[in-house]
């Protein structure tokens, strides 16, 4: 997810209530990202080395009828781009993310349906688990990198 466009798509089940909680997170307060729903609002927060950048939907964008939640990042310039929040194929929020990670995002684990251990955002407490039974699956779609990362792995 470095130096490329990508999309995160969450497929939701019909459980009769508006879902809430973390869809997916990677990292901690020193860097990473989290995609969550709180109070009917979808939020994607990218934490670049301790500086958070947020993309927020309009209030009430996520209802009990929602079946897909998406975050789409369109790379624009070096390590920057535009983030869009989409609910059931309708764009409900958009913002520029001026800086993203150059090398790697975090040593912390990728979590689906919660943000365990050290959370990425201070916008929620604890693991902020997603509504039980609501999250069916999460898909990542990665576009090709615009240029190779400028370092080589060491065995």
N, C-alpha and C positions, 0 to 999 in steps of 0.2 A: 504494500500500500504506500510505498515511497515513490514519489515522482511519477505518479500515474493517476488516471481517473479510475474510480471504482464505485460500486453500488452495494449497499447492504439491504436485503429484503427480508422482512419478517412476515411469515404467514400465520394468521391468527384463526383460532377456532371460535365458533359461536358459543359463548358461555352465558349470554344474557346480561352482562355488565360491561361497562367500559374498562378496559385493561389498564394496569398501571405497573410501573417498575422498570428495571433495567432490561433491555432487549439483549444488548451485548456490550461488553467493556473490555478494554485492554489497557493495562498500565496502573498508575497510581497518581497521587497528587503532584509528583514531579514530572509527569508526562504520560500521555496516552490519549484514549478517546472513550467516550461512553455515549450510547444511544439509548434514551429512556423516554418514558411517558409519565407525566406527573400532573394530576388534576385536569386531565383531558388535553394537555399540551404535549406535543412531541418535541423532544430536544436532542440535538447532537452537540456534544461539547468536545472540542479538540483541545487538549492541554499540551501546549508546546513549551517544554522545559519550565513548567510552573505558571505559564501565562495562558489562561483559558480563552478560547474563542468559541462563541455559542451561535448555533443556528436554532431558532425557535419557531414553532408553528403558531398560528393564530390560536387564541383561547378556544377550547371546545372542539378542536379539530379531530380528536380521537374519541369516538363514541362506541357504544356497545355494538353498533353495526359494522365497525371497521374490520376488514379482512386482511389488508396488507398495510404495513408500515415500511417506508423506504427512506434511506438516506443516500443521496447521489452526490458524489464529489467530482466536479469537473475541473481537471487541472488546467491552469491558465498560464502561469509564469513559474519561474524557479521556485519550487516548494510552496506554491500558493494556488488558490483556486476558489471556486464557488461551491457552496454546499446547498443542497435543496432537500427539504423534507416533503414527502409525498405520502398521502393517505388515500388508498383506493384509487390510484392513478390521478389524483388531483394535487397539484403543488400547493402546499399550505404554509410554507416558510422558505426563506432563502436569505443567505448572507455570505459575504466574502470571508474566507479564512486566509489571512495574509501570510501565515508561516506554518509549515509542517516540518516533520522530522527529516533530517538530511541522511542520517545513517541507519538508525533503527528507532522503534517507538518506545519500547520498554522491556525490561527483564521480567516484568510481572506477567502473570498468566492471562490468557484469553478466557473470559467468562461469558457464558450464554445464559440468559435468564436471571442474572444477578451480577453484583460487583463485589466479589469476596475480598477478604484480607484488606489491604489498604485501598480505599476507593479512589476513583479518578476525579470525582467532583465533590465539592462541598455542598452541592444543591440538594443532596439527599443523605440520609443517615444509614448506617449499617450497610448490609448487602443490597437493600431495596429490591428484593426478589419480585419478579414479574408475577402477575396474577396467576395463581395455580390453574392449570388446564387451558390457559388462553394461548400460549405460545406453541405452535405446531413445529415450526422449523425456522432457521435463519440461514440465508444464502448470501454468499459473497461473490460478486462478479468483478473481476479485475481486468482492466484494459492493459495492453502492452505498455511497458515502461517507455517513456519518451527518450530516455538515454540511460545507459547502464549506470548503476551506482558507482561512484568513483573510489571504490576500495575493493580489495580482493579478500575473500575468506582465507583464513589460515587453518590448516588441518592440525 
